[in-house]
Amino acid sequence: MPQKLREVGGCLVITIPRPIANLYKFKAGDMFELEPIGINELKLKKQV
């Protein structure tokens, strides 16, 4: 699912489509870590 990088209030934002958020039980306010894992690749990990 391609997502567009947007600017909101001086920050860059990528939205997570609702079906993916539901699948992984992501909620507003959840904290995440981003880790570069290769050229043009990131790992997204929910903090517990």
C-alpha distance matrix in Angstrom:
0.0 3.8 6.4 10.0 12.8 15.6 19.2 20.8 24.4 24.6 21.6 18.2 15.5 11.7 10.8 9.5 8.3 11.5 10.8 9.8 12.8 15.0 14.4 15.5 18.0 17.0 19.3 20.2 22.6 21.3 21.8 19.7 20.5 18.6 20.0 19.5 19.5 19.5 19.0 15.6 14.7 15.1 15.9 15.4 18.3 19.5 23.2 25.6
3.8 0.0 3.8 6.8 9.8 12.8 16.5 18.5 22.2 22.0 19.3 15.7 13.5 10.0 10.2 10.2 9.9 13.5 13.7 12.6 14.9 17.6 17.4 18.0 20.3 18.6 20.6 20.9 23.0 22.0 22.1 19.8 20.4 18.0 19.4 18.5 19.0 18.5 17.3 13.7 13.6 14.4 16.0 15.7 19.0 20.5 24.0 26.8
6.4 3.8 0.0 3.8 6.6 9.3 12.9 14.8 18.4 18.4 15.8 12.3 9.9 6.6 6.9 8.0 8.5 12.3 13.5 12.4 13.8 16.9 17.3 17.5 19.3 17.0 18.4 18.1 20.2 19.6 19.7 17.8 18.6 16.5 18.4 17.9 19.1 19.1 17.9 14.1 14.0 14.0 15.6 14.7 18.0 19.1 22.3 25.2
10.0 6.8 3.8 0.0 3.8 6.2 9.9 12.3 15.9 15.7 13.6 10.1 8.5 6.4 7.9 10.4 11.4 15.0 16.8 15.7 16.6 19.8 20.7 20.6 22.0 19.3 20.2 19.2 21.0 20.9 20.8 19.0 19.7 17.3 19.3 18.6 20.4 20.0 18.4 14.6 15.2 15.3 17.4 16.6 20.0 21.0 24.0 27.1
12.8 9.8 6.6 3.8 0.0 3.8 7.0 9.8 13.2 12.4 10.1 6.5 5.7 5.1 8.1 11.1 13.1 16.6 18.7 17.1 17.4 20.9 21.9 21.1 22.3 19.3 19.9 18.5 19.6 19.6 18.9 17.2 17.6 15.2 17.3 16.7 19.0 18.9 17.3 13.7 14.4 14.0 16.3 15.5 18.8 19.9 22.4 25.7
15.6 12.8 9.3 6.2 3.8 0.0 3.8 6.4 9.9 9.7 8.2 5.5 5.2 6.5 8.8 12.4 14.3 17.3 20.0 18.9 18.5 22.0 23.5 22.8 23.4 20.1 20.0 17.9 19.0 19.7 19.3 18.3 19.1 17.2 19.8 19.6 22.2 22.3 20.7 17.2 17.9 17.1 19.2 17.9 20.8 21.3 23.5 26.7
19.2 16.5 12.9 9.9 7.0 3.8 0.0 3.8 6.6 6.1 5.5 4.6 6.1 9.0 11.3 15.0 17.3 19.9 22.9 21.7 20.8 24.2 26.0 24.9 25.1 21.6 21.0 18.4 18.9 20.1 19.4 18.8 19.5 17.9 20.6 20.6 23.7 23.9 22.4 19.2 20.0 18.8 20.9 19.4 22.0 22.3 24.0 27.2
20.8 18.5 14.8 12.3 9.8 6.4 3.8 0.0 3.8 5.5 5.3 6.3 6.7 10.0 11.4 15.0 17.3 19.2 22.6 21.6 20.1 23.4 25.6 24.4 24.0 20.4 19.2 16.2 16.6 18.4 18.1 18.2 19.5 18.7 21.7 22.4 25.6 26.2 25.1 22.0 22.3 20.6 22.1 20.0 22.1 21.8 23.1 26.1
24.4 22.2 18.4 15.9 13.2 9.9 6.6 3.8 0.0 3.8 5.6 8.4 9.7 13.3 14.7 18.2 20.6 22.3 25.8 24.7 22.9 26.1 28.3 26.9 26.2 22.5 20.9 17.6 17.3 19.5 19.0 19.5 20.7 20.1 23.2 24.0 27.5 28.3 27.2 24.4 24.7 22.8 24.2 22.1 23.9 23.3 24.1 27.0
24.6 22.0 18.4 15.7 12.4 9.7 6.1 5.5 3.8 0.0 3.8 6.9 9.6 13.3 15.6 19.0 21.8 23.9 27.1 25.6 24.1 27.6 29.4 27.7 27.5 23.7 22.7 19.6 19.0 20.5 19.3 19.3 19.8 18.8 21.4 21.9 25.4 26.0 24.8 22.2 22.9 21.2 23.0 21.4 23.4 23.4 24.1 27.3
21.6 19.3 15.8 13.6 10.1 8.2 5.5 5.3 5.6 3.8 0.0 3.8 6.3 10.1 12.6 15.8 18.9 21.1 24.1 22.3 20.8 24.4 26.0 24.2 24.2 20.4 19.7 16.9 16.3 17.4 16.0 15.7 16.1 15.1 17.9 18.5 22.0 22.8 21.9 19.3 19.5 17.6 19.2 17.5 19.6 19.7 20.7 23.9
18.2 15.7 12.3 10.1 6.5 5.5 4.6 6.3 8.4 6.9 3.8 0.0 3.8 7.0 10.2 13.4 16.4 19.1 21.8 19.9 19.0 22.7 23.9 22.4 22.9 19.3 19.2 16.9 16.8 17.3 16.1 15.0 15.2 13.5 16.1 16.3 19.5 20.1 19.0 16.0 16.4 14.9 16.8 15.4 18.1 18.6 20.2 23.6
15.5 13.5 9.9 8.5 5.7 5.2 6.1 6.7 9.7 9.6 6.3 3.8 0.0 3.8 6.4 9.7 12.7 15.3 18.1 16.3 15.3 19.0 20.4 19.0 19.5 15.9 15.9 13.9 14.4 14.8 14.2 13.2 14.2 12.9 15.9 16.5 19.4 20.2 19.5 16.2 16.0 14.2 15.6 13.6 16.2 16.4 18.4 21.7
11.7 10.0 6.6 6.4 5.1 6.5 9.0 10.0 13.3 13.3 10.1 7.0 3.8 0.0 3.8 6.7 9.6 12.6 15.0 13.1 12.7 16.4 17.5 16.5 17.4 14.2 14.9 13.7 14.9 14.7 14.4 12.9 13.9 12.3 15.1 15.6 17.9 18.7 18.1 14.6 13.9 12.4 13.7 11.8 14.7 15.3 17.9 21.0
10.8 10.2 6.9 7.9 8.1 8.8 11.3 11.4 14.7 15.6 12.6 10.2 6.4 3.8 0.0 3.8 6.3 9.0 11.7 10.4 9.8 13.3 14.8 14.3 14.8 11.8 12.3 11.4 13.5 13.4 14.1 13.2 15.1 14.2 17.3 18.2 20.1 21.2 20.9 17.4 16.3 14.6 15.1 12.7 15.0 14.8 17.7 20.4
9.5 10.2 8.0 10.4 11.1 12.4 15.0 15.0 18.2 19.0 15.8 13.4 9.7 6.7 3.8 0.0 3.8 6.4 8.4 6.7 6.3 9.8 11.1 10.7 11.6 9.1 10.5 10.8 13.2 12.3 13.5 12.3 14.5 14.0 16.9 18.1 19.4 20.9 21.1 17.8 16.0 14.1 13.8 11.2 13.2 12.9 16.2 18.5
8.3 9.9 8.5 11.4 13.1 14.3 17.3 17.3 20.6 21.8 18.9 16.4 12.7 9.6 6.3 3.8 0.0 3.8 5.7 5.6 6.3 8.8 10.2 11.1 12.0 10.5 11.8 12.6 15.6 15.0 16.7 15.8 18.1 17.6 20.2 21.2 22.2 23.4 23.5 20.0 18.4 17.0 16.7 14.3 16.1 15.7 19.1 21.0
11.5 13.5 12.3 15.0 16.6 17.3 19.9 19.2 22.3 23.9 21.1 19.1 15.3 12.6 9.0 6.4 3.8 0.0 3.9 5.5 4.9 6.0 8.5 10.0 9.9 9.1 10.0 11.4 14.8 14.4 16.8 16.6 19.4 19.6 22.4 23.9 24.8 26.3 26.7 23.4 21.5 19.8 18.9 16.1 17.1 15.9 19.1 20.4
10.8 13.7 13.5 16.8 18.7 20.0 22.9 22.6 25.8 27.1 24.1 21.8 18.1 15.0 11.7 8.4 5.7 3.9 0.0 3.8 5.5 5.2 6.1 8.8 9.7 10.1 12.1 14.2 17.4 16.3 18.6 18.0 20.5 20.5 22.9 24.2 24.5 26.0 26.7 23.6 21.4 20.0 18.8 16.4 17.3 16.5 19.9 20.9
9.8 12.6 12.4 15.7 17.1 18.9 21.7 21.6 24.7 25.6 22.3 19.9 16.3 13.1 10.4 6.7 5.6 5.5 3.8 0.0 3.8 5.4 5.0 6.3 8.3 8.3 11.1 13.4 16.0 14.2 15.9 14.8 17.0 17.0 19.2 20.6 20.8 22.5 23.4 20.5 18.0 16.4 15.0 12.7 13.6 13.2 16.8 18.1
12.8 14.9 13.8 16.6 17.4 18.5 20.8 20.1 22.9 24.1 20.8 19.0 15.3 12.7 9.8 6.3 6.3 4.9 5.5 3.8 0.0 3.8 5.5 5.4 5.7 4.8 7.2 9.7 12.4 10.9 13.1 12.7 15.6 16.3 19.0 21.0 21.7 23.8 24.9 22.0 19.4 17.2 15.5 12.4 12.7 11.3 14.6 15.7
15.0 17.6 16.9 19.8 20.9 22.0 24.2 23.4 26.1 27.6 24.4 22.7 19.0 16.4 13.3 9.8 8.8 6.0 5.2 5.4 3.8 0.0 3.8 5.5 4.8 6.3 8.3 11.4 14.3 12.9 15.6 15.7 18.6 19.6 22.2 24.3 24.7 26.9 28.1 25.3 22.6 20.5 18.5 15.5 15.3 13.6 16.5 16.8
14.4 17.4 17.3 20.7 21.9 23.5 26.0 25.6 28.3 29.4 26.0 23.9 20.4 17.5 14.8 11.1 10.2 8.5 6.1 5.0 5.5 3.8 0.0 3.8 5.6 7.9 10.9 14.2 16.6 14.4 16.6 15.9 18.3 19.1 21.1 23.0 22.9 25.1 26.6 24.1 21.1 19.2 17.0 14.5 14.2 13.1 16.3 16.6
15.5 18.0 17.5 20.6 21.1 22.8 24.9 24.4 26.9 27.7 24.2 22.4 19.0 16.5 14.3 10.7 11.1 10.0 8.8 6.3 5.4 5.5 3.8 0.0 3.8 5.6 9.2 12.5 14.2 11.5 13.2 12.5 14.9 16.1 18.2 20.5 20.6 23.2 25.0 22.7 19.5 17.1 14.4 11.7 10.8 9.4 12.5 12.9
18.0 20.3 19.3 22.0 22.3 23.4 25.1 24.0 26.2 27.5 24.2 22.9 19.5 17.4 14.8 11.6 12.0 9.9 9.7 8.3 5.7 4.8 5.6 3.8 0.0 3.8 6.4 10.2 12.0 9.8 12.5 12.9 15.9 17.7 20.3 22.9 23.5 26.2 27.9 25.6 22.5 19.7 17.1 13.9 12.6 10.1 12.5 12.2
17.0 18.6 17.0 19.3 19.3 20.1 21.6 20.4 22.5 23.7 20.4 19.3 15.9 14.2 11.8 9.1 10.5 9.1 10.1 8.3 4.8 6.3 7.9 5.6 3.8 0.0 3.8 7.0 8.8 6.7 9.4 9.9 13.3 15.0 18.1 20.7 21.8 24.5 26.0 23.4 20.6 17.6 15.4 11.8 10.9 8.2 10.7 11.4
19.3 20.6 18.4 20.2 19.9 20.0 21.0 19.2 20.9 22.7 19.7 19.2 15.9 14.9 12.3 10.5 11.8 10.0 12.1 11.1 7.2 8.3 10.9 9.2 6.4 3.8 0.0 3.8 6.1 5.7 9.3 11.1 14.9 16.9 20.2 23.0 24.6 27.2 28.5 25.8 23.2 20.2 18.2 14.5 13.5 10.5 12.1 12.5
20.2 20.9 18.1 19.2 18.5 17.9 18.4 16.2 17.6 19.6 16.9 16.9 13.9 13.7 11.4 10.8 12.6 11.4 14.2 13.4 9.7 11.4 14.2 12.5 10.2 7.0 3.8 0.0 3.8 5.7 8.9 11.2 14.9 16.8 20.5 23.2 25.2 27.7 28.7 25.9 23.7 20.6 19.1 15.4 14.9 12.0 13.1 14.1
22.6 23.0 20.2 21.0 19.6 19.0 18.9 16.6 17.3 19.0 16.3 16.8 14.4 14.9 13.5 13.2 15.6 14.8 17.4 16.0 12.4 14.3 16.6 14.2 12.0 8.8 6.1 3.8 0.0 3.8 6.4 9.6 13.2 15.6 19.3 22.3 24.6 27.4 28.5 26.0 23.8 20.4 18.8 15.1 14.1 11.0 11.1 12.1
21.3 22.0 19.6 20.9 19.6 19.7 20.1 18.4 19.5 20.5 17.4 17.3 14.8 14.7 13.4 12.3 15.0 14.4 16.3 14.2 10.9 12.9 14.4 11.5 9.8 6.7 5.7 5.7 3.8 0.0 3.8 6.7 10.4 13.2 16.6 19.8 21.8 24.7 26.3 24.1 21.4 17.9 15.8 12.1 10.6 7.2 7.6 8.8
21.8 22.1 19.7 20.8 18.9 19.3 19.4 18.1 19.0 19.3 16.0 16.1 14.2 14.4 14.1 13.5 16.7 16.8 18.6 15.9 13.1 15.6 16.6 13.2 12.5 9.4 9.3 8.9 6.4 3.8 0.0 3.8 7.1 10.2 13.5 16.9 19.2 22.3 23.9 22.0 19.4 15.7 13.7 10.3 8.7 6.0 5.5 8.1
19.7 19.8 17.8 19.0 17.2 18.3 18.8 18.2 19.5 19.3 15.7 15.0 13.2 12.9 13.2 12.3 15.8 16.6 18.0 14.8 12.7 15.7 15.9 12.5 12.9 9.9 11.1 11.2 9.6 6.7 3.8 0.0 3.8 6.6 9.9 13.3 15.4 18.5 20.2 18.5 15.7 12.0 10.0 6.6 5.4 4.4 5.3 8.9
20.5 20.4 18.6 19.7 17.6 19.1 19.5 19.5 20.7 19.8 16.1 15.2 14.2 13.9 15.1 14.5 18.1 19.4 20.5 17.0 15.6 18.6 18.3 14.9 15.9 13.3 14.9 14.9 13.2 10.4 7.1 3.8 0.0 3.8 6.5 10.1 12.4 15.6 17.6 16.4 13.6 9.8 8.0 5.9 5.2 6.4 6.8 10.5
18.6 18.0 16.5 17.3 15.2 17.2 17.9 18.7 20.1 18.8 15.1 13.5 12.9 12.3 14.2 14.0 17.6 19.6 20.5 17.0 16.3 19.6 19.1 16.1 17.7 15.0 16.9 16.8 15.6 13.2 10.2 6.6 3.8 0.0 3.8 6.8 9.4 12.3 13.9 12.7 10.1 6.4 5.7 4.9 6.6 9.1 10.4 14.1
20.0 19.4 18.4 19.3 17.3 19.8 20.6 21.7 23.2 21.4 17.9 16.1 15.9 15.1 17.3 16.9 20.2 22.4 22.9 19.2 19.0 22.2 21.1 18.2 20.3 18.1 20.2 20.5 19.3 16.6 13.5 9.9 6.5 3.8 0.0 3.8 6.2 9.3 11.6 11.3 8.7 5.5 5.0 6.7 8.2 11.5 12.5 16.0
19.5 18.5 17.9 18.6 16.7 19.6 20.6 22.4 24.0 21.9 18.5 16.3 16.5 15.6 18.2 18.1 21.2 23.9 24.2 20.6 21.0 24.3 23.0 20.5 22.9 20.7 23.0 23.2 22.3 19.8 16.9 13.3 10.1 6.8 3.8 0.0 3.8 5.9 7.9 8.1 6.1 4.5 6.2 9.1 11.4 14.8 16.3 19.7
19.5 19.0 19.1 20.4 19.0 22.2 23.7 25.6 27.5 25.4 22.0 19.5 19.4 17.9 20.1 19.4 22.2 24.8 24.5 20.8 21.7 24.7 22.9 20.6 23.5 21.8 24.6 25.2 24.6 21.8 19.2 15.4 12.4 9.4 6.2 3.8 0.0 3.8 7.2 8.3 5.7 5.5 6.4 10.1 12.2 16.0 17.6 20.7
19.5 18.5 19.1 20.0 18.9 22.3 23.9 26.2 28.3 26.0 22.8 20.1 20.2 18.7 21.2 20.9 23.4 26.3 26.0 22.5 23.8 26.9 25.1 23.2 26.2 24.5 27.2 27.7 27.4 24.7 22.3 18.5 15.6 12.3 9.3 5.9 3.8 0.0 3.7 6.1 5.1 7.2 9.4 13.0 15.6 19.3 21.2 24.4
19.0 17.3 17.9 18.4 17.3 20.7 22.4 25.1 27.2 24.8 21.9 19.0 19.5 18.1 20.9 21.1 23.5 26.7 26.7 23.4 24.9 28.1 26.6 25.0 27.9 26.0 28.5 28.7 28.5 26.3 23.9 20.2 17.6 13.9 11.6 7.9 7.2 3.7 0.0 3.8 5.5 8.5 11.7 14.9 18.0 21.5 23.6 26.9
15.6 13.7 14.1 14.6 13.7 17.2 19.2 22.0 24.4 22.2 19.3 16.0 16.2 14.6 17.4 17.8 20.0 23.4 23.6 20.5 22.0 25.3 24.1 22.7 25.6 23.4 25.8 25.9 26.0 24.1 22.0 18.5 16.4 12.7 11.3 8.1 8.3 6.1 3.8 0.0 3.8 7.0 10.6 13.2 16.7 19.9 22.4 25.8
14.7 13.6 14.0 15.2 14.4 17.9 20.0 22.3 24.7 22.9 19.5 16.4 16.0 13.9 16.3 16.0 18.4 21.5 21.4 18.0 19.4 22.6 21.1 19.5 22.5 20.6 23.2 23.7 23.8 21.4 19.4 15.7 13.6 10.1 8.7 6.1 5.7 5.1 5.5 3.8 0.0 3.8 6.9 9.9 13.2 16.6 19.2 22.5
15.1 14.4 14.0 15.3 14.0 17.1 18.8 20.6 22.8 21.2 17.6 14.9 14.2 12.4 14.6 14.1 17.0 19.8 20.0 16.4 17.2 20.5 19.2 17.1 19.7 17.6 20.2 20.6 20.4 17.9 15.7 12.0 9.8 6.4 5.5 4.5 5.5 7.2 8.5 7.0 3.8 0.0 3.8 6.4 9.7 13.1 15.4 18.8
15.9 16.0 15.6 17.4 16.3 19.2 20.9 22.1 24.2 23.0 19.2 16.8 15.6 13.7 15.1 13.8 16.7 18.9 18.8 15.0 15.5 18.5 17.0 14.4 17.1 15.4 18.2 19.1 18.8 15.8 13.7 10.0 8.0 5.7 5.0 6.2 6.4 9.4 11.7 10.6 6.9 3.8 0.0 3.8 6.4 10.1 12.5 15.6
15.4 15.7 14.7 16.6 15.5 17.9 19.4 20.0 22.1 21.4 17.5 15.4 13.6 11.8 12.7 11.2 14.3 16.1 16.4 12.7 12.4 15.5 14.5 11.7 13.9 11.8 14.5 15.4 15.1 12.1 10.3 6.6 5.9 4.9 6.7 9.1 10.1 13.0 14.9 13.2 9.9 6.4 3.8 0.0 3.8 6.8 9.6 12.9
18.3 19.0 18.0 20.0 18.8 20.8 22.0 22.1 23.9 23.4 19.6 18.1 16.2 14.7 15.0 13.2 16.1 17.1 17.3 13.6 12.7 15.3 14.2 10.8 12.6 10.9 13.5 14.9 14.1 10.6 8.7 5.4 5.2 6.6 8.2 11.4 12.2 15.6 18.0 16.7 13.2 9.7 6.4 3.8 0.0 3.8 6.3 9.3
19.5 20.5 19.1 21.0 19.9 21.3 22.3 21.8 23.3 23.4 19.7 18.6 16.4 15.3 14.8 12.9 15.7 15.9 16.5 13.2 11.3 13.6 13.1 9.4 10.1 8.2 10.5 12.0 11.0 7.2 6.0 4.4 6.4 9.1 11.5 14.8 16.0 19.3 21.5 19.9 16.6 13.1 10.1 6.8 3.8 0.0 3.8 6.4
23.2 24.0 22.3 24.0 22.4 23.5 24.0 23.1 24.1 24.1 20.7 20.2 18.4 17.9 17.7 16.2 19.1 19.1 19.9 16.8 14.6 16.5 16.3 12.5 12.5 10.7 12.1 13.1 11.1 7.6 5.5 5.3 6.8 10.4 12.5 16.3 17.6 21.2 23.6 22.4 19.2 15.4 12.5 9.6 6.3 3.8 0.0 3.8
25.6 26.8 25.2 27.1 25.7 26.7 27.2 26.1 27.0 27.3 23.9 23.6 21.7 21.0 20.4 18.5 21.0 20.4 20.9 18.1 15.7 16.8 16.6 12.9 12.2 11.4 12.5 14.1 12.1 8.8 8.1 8.9 10.5 14.1 16.0 19.7 20.7 24.4 26.9 25.8 22.5 18.8 15.6 12.9 9.3 6.4 3.8 0.0
